[in-house]
Amino acid sequence: MSTEHPRRDVETLGVGDDWTGVRAVVTGFGVSGFAAADTLQHLGASVTVLDERVPDDGSARAEQATLLETLGVTLRLEPGATATLPDDVDLVVTSPGWRPESPALRAAAERGVPVWGEVELAWRLRGPDAPPWLCVTGTNGKTTTVQMLDAILRAAGLRSAAVGNVGRPVLEAVMDPEPLDVLAVELSSFQLHWSSSLAAEASAVLNIADDHLDWHGTLDAYAHAKGRVYENVERACVYNVEDPRTEQLVRDADVQEGARAIGFTLGVPAPGMLGVVDGLLADRAFAPDRQNSAAELGSVADLPDDAPHTVANALAAAALARAHGVEPRAVRDGLRGFRRGPHRADLVAEVDGVRYVDDSKATNPHAALASLRGVESAVWIAGGLAKGARFEELVEAARERLRGVVLIGTDRAVVAEALARHAPDVPVTEVVGGEDGLMDDVVAAAAALARTGDTVLLAPGCASMDQFRDYAARGDAFAASVRRLPTA
């Protein structure tokens, strides 16, 4: 005899509704998973958390697990925990990296159980006076752009927060009783895959290049996930004039009546665009007489550097801020006061005439190529987890800049094959090993290849988790090894 309970309809539930009796499963117990479980429990739902990873004693995850158990949340944090989905489930909230074919999510789909991401849950739980969302996605530059946007919004006197993939969960900000005027939201392709009802005030797709193809399967599927950020946009869809795929995503989107397509370009902007004129950031999209003139938003000299991707990020951030109604002066002041986060083209040291630069955040070929284009002659440290990406286009574009290459990580052969095919004369050294002591060997090998005037550039073009906890740990290890180098 079946003991199945009638399923609760969760599609219409919001922050002011009664969630008592809703049986929710949260898959994944990371930053977003904890936020989802904590919030659902607070709303009155019965919550179960599934994750294959057992929290280490004394870790932040272990403390969070203890807290949730005290509140009545059921935790299944052990190998095999995600192989099955509990019976009688009304809603699954998944962490962003979970694939649709994961057993628990596949079971949810077969049963017709709604599957939301933490971002989708956050959108549905906004209150009646919720702040608008200004959203940023793309293969590269998301975090920098969101942080630039947040700096601009704050310079305008607005209570802003940079949230999402940048660190603080969107859900945490939405549920925070401290009032905010606007949210600057960084969204990954994973987060967007699990979102369906998002309707941002304005959104930007910075660029589209090969990344996470092991998860999405094809570049088209990856781009489609990114394009979801434009759906139901209220005011502005910001796209990259130099990347036609982003403009096509705007054309394909269903937006609210009155929403505009706003381009950004490194060249002179046409009406409806932001761009650069004689070193000045120029707005011909929101200026009063955009057909005949432009509003000045500051200068390239106000930015941390004049690298093309830095200027493009600033223009995208400015476009989103202008869509929200921010005045030109605040755009200029925000960009002047902006300071880039760590592991993004950080100069660690100069040793015996060689510069050592940490761009560990360059976790795909598109980002690594942007980094390489910022130097004239590089000893490039590359490799890690390629996530299905290829390196042929990068090597073809950057081979004249390569003094040498030091390869690390699980997928170093993927990079080596591209180098052998397109830059066979560039010397290549492979360094094999784990996290302990690895970077000392890597930096020593790079120093041996470098000459005065060169840059040793850690821009791996790959994810780090095969050898390091994350890209920050990889960058920290590189910096520490550079500081241990002997000087002549």
Disulfide bonds with the S-S distance in Angstrom:
none
